[in-house]
């Protein structure tokens, strides 16, 4: 069985991610609202250069 291919981000999902990041929402809340995995949200935010709040046990950069 082959691994699932990653779903492409839609323009609507990307805009929602930007809005949530600007509101300083936590990553798990963003992931729930967008319907994506936490790692996917972190990856996309990094690609877009969006600042994310540190999670539990993480140090701010």
N, C-alpha and C positions, 0 to 999 in steps of 0.2 A: 504494500500500500504506500503510495507516494504522500509526502507531507503536503498539507494544504498550501495553496499559493496565497500570498498576502493580498488582501483586498486593497484596491486603490482608494485613496482618500478623495472624497467628493469636495467640491467647492463649498458646499453647505457645512460639511463636517469641519473643514479647515477654518471657515469663518467662525463657527461656534467655538472651536478650540482657541482662537485668538481672543474672542470675547471673554471666555472663561478665564484665560490667563491674565487678561487685563483686570478682571475682578478679583484676582489672586485666589481663585478656588484651588482646593487641594487636588492633586492628581487623581486619587481614586474617585472623587466626585465628578471630575471631568470625564473620566473613562466611563462611568455609569451613564452620564447624560448623553455622551456621544455614542455609546454602544460599542466601545473598543476596549481592548486590553490595556492595562496600565502601561506596559512596556511600549505598546504601539503609540500611546499618547505621548510618552516621554520622548520617543524617537522622533515623532513628527514635530514636537515643540522644539527639539534641538535643531532639526533641519531648518525650521523657520526662524531660529534665533530668539525664541520666546523665553523669558525668564520664568522659571517655575519655583514655587515655594519648596523648601526642603521637606522631605517626608520624615516619617518617624525614624529616628536613629541616623539621619543623614546630616552632614554638615553643610552649611551654605558655602558656595564657591566664592 
